Amino acid sequence: MSTTKKRLTAVVVGLGMAGTLAACGSSDGGQGSGDSKTVTLVSHDSWAVSKEVIAAFEKQSGYKVDVLKDGDAGQAVNKAILTKDNPQGDVFFGVDNTLLSRALDNGLFQSYEPKGSDTIKAEYRVDGDRHRVTPIDTGDICVNYDKKYFADHDLEPPKSFDDLVKPQYKNLLVTENASASSPGLGFLLGTAAAYGDKGWEGYWKKLKANGVKVVDGWEQAYNEEFSGSGSGKKAKGDRPLVVSYASSPPAEVLYTKPKPTTAPTGVAEGTCFRQVEYAGLLDNARNSKGGKALLDFLIGKRFQEDMPLNMFVYPVTEGAQVPADFVKYGPQAKDPETMDPAKIADHRDQWVKSWTSLVLK
């Protein structure tokens, strides 16, 4: 789960990144020619993959993969739209359901149905027969809490959106800017889904009165302000509640040495919003043939099974196995808030405008 988010790049620092940063339009073939032996993937900052997995694709396909990471998911999508006539790469990965309509309405992608698309679970499929985007992963945006803080203060951690506005949680929550950050927007949409078109603004008035802090993006919120993360502890973060992901706790376990027996952070399951991330072949891709091969690979079993312990997200294809530790420490929310992409498209910009006026001013 796109500043995504998504996700835990600072926690998993040291994981090998496959590919090198690519300059704008790094392919050397003509536009749409497919002659280049380099395929460029444009993504948000949380893209990560095992070296051996990307090496397998390069050996199988004959294409070298360059990766251009372009900030938070919201920033990356906006930049891709601005450069769509002369795109930075061939494939864009990391547009999620909160921002999908913006990408589609701006003609960011061309149609392509990857080989193996029939293995994608039905609940994640969108865009009908046009196939402009392909689901790649899913995760839940949720409030995380610092277990030690709540134990030390003999206070039950919050469980729901309603809890967050209670006096005992005053000045404890940090979230991301909904106008710039994918998890921040996801959290806003979660409240809109929970309280409805007429109720979410009243909820945010209460949340603001209860001392919610808003920062630019996930990196700052989780790694600097949140007292429960490894990085947050080092930064002396003082907020024991943060908008992050249901998959954040397993990262705190798996990439801490010595490995703890339990996660130091927990998830308030009544605050979760289901996020789905997509990839697509950029409309003016210079190496469309290589881009199609890469999209085929992204929904293949090897990549799908590699994602959980690298990007801390769940696969979207039938038969992909998820590591036991990931399931143990980062289970998917049982009843997350969801919203139809069409409703997001109709209301997102106005909701963000209203949220900005209400919360930031």
Disulfide bonds with the S-S distance in Angstrom:
Cys142-Cys272 2.07
